[in-house]
Amino acid sequence: MIIGASHAGYETAEAIHETLPTAKIDWFDLAAIQESINWSKQRGEVTNPTVNQMSDQELISNNIQLHSNFEAINLDPNNHQVTFKNHQSDDTETFGYDKLIIATGSHATILPIPGNHFSGIANLRHGHQHDLKVAIKKETTKNVVVIGGGYIGMMATNLLSQMGKNVTIIDTNSRPLATYLDSELTDVLSTHLQEKKINFIGDTKVSAFIADDNQQVSAIETDHGTFPADFVLVAAGTQPNTAWINNAIKINSRGFISTDNYSKTSDADIFAIGDSTEILYNPTNTKLNISLASNAERQARVAVRNLVEATTPLHGVQGSSGLSIFGEYFASTGLNTLTAQKNSIDIKSVYVEQSNIMPGFSREPEHKVRFKLFYAPDSMTILGAEIMSAVNETQQINAISIAIQMKMTVNQLADADLFFQPGLTNLWNIMNVAAIKALN
């Protein structure tokens, strides 16, 4: 049984189909699974189709049974059963399993402040995408407040600005994307915000929503003043969808399902993956919730490999991610100054800039690359990195992610054989340059 049809659930179904083709899959989701997995319009016309390319008959012939609009409401590990509410019939139905994989994900954090029920307040992770699209297309929607300066908030800000809206970002951190990037890189983004007349209000908490006579949001109150708002987008994080489990398996103090490095829960026949769990974070060697589709899909593959016997653990992640907004491409992996402080980890860093590629030798335009490297002051072990450029150099962060996983040192990175070709690259890769600076 698979519960959930987002990235983690889909990858689970695909992995079981590939590796355990005779296993029967009962697959449940609160929404319509076909929509969740982007069911192909060309289903039934593909040789060796993936799960989302199969026709109804092909799904059945491959032992895959879809159960859409089913909400899990009770888990009974002793009898290997889960009870669901069927939202199409309003009935409750109970199904059995041999192995259960929970991929119920997370829901948006609802700010516990007065007025959070007013119209015109939406969250991208809470089923309000339609409300958002309708609201931002209205001519009367002029002032938009985005609560949260992380990836979701900044992507939304970029879109809203392009649509001509007056955007104000409210964040508890002092800088946008502070969890991902240090000041040398966020200063570049702040300049873009200023150029586009986007107002960033940092170190600020929202205290209340204000509405007009029609219960439509009109402003927000903060500890730094009141701001007009025809529409508010809340992007203030998520909470795991685990309340329905009722401690039938072990849940930690933060509400996440406890798992080992094989994605197994406290029950030998139940696995959990994705945003309802925490994952081994190599830079701190602790379990953290890192909500990335790539992590969820890795956990899915690990769960399926270890369904019968625990043989292949997940070797941890570095939280590698990237984004492109305001004409800048950037990526990060591992620790930075802020996250190291939060985890009480002593850290050192170097920042370098480099013009790529060699002027006069390349058909590509010259562009500046910004790179920051983080490492342990005593062992010189690499702990993190960030990169930013107006031309896409983000793939370079993958090398640092592998370096962290393999516990490489700055000394090894300084001497690393990173390819050079006139007209394609600089003589010294910027990662070599940063490591050499650290050694000096």
Buried (B, 14 or more C-beta within 10 A) or exposed (E): BBBBBBBBBBBBBBBBBEEBEEBEBBBBBBBEBBEBBEBBEEBEEEEEBBBBBBBEEBBEEBBBEBBBBBBBEBBEBEEBBBBBBBEEEEEEEEBEBEBBBBBBBBBBBBBEEEBBEBBBBBBBBBEBEEBBEEBBEEEEBEBBBBBBBBBBBBBBBBBBBEEEBBBBBBBBBBBBBBBBBBBBBBEBBBEBBEEEEBBBBBEBEBBBBBBEEEEBBBBBBBEBEEBBBBBBBBBBBBBBBBEBBEEBBEBBEEBBBBBBBBBBBBBEEBBBBBBBBBBBBBBBEEBBBBBBBEBBBBBBBBBBBBBEEBEEBBEBBBBBBBBBBBEBBBBBBBBBBBBBEEBEBEBBBBBBBBEBBBEEEBEEEEBEBBBBBBBBEEEBBBBBBBBBBBBBBBEBBBBBBBBBBEEBBBEBBBEBEBEEEEEBBBEEBBBBBBBBBBBE
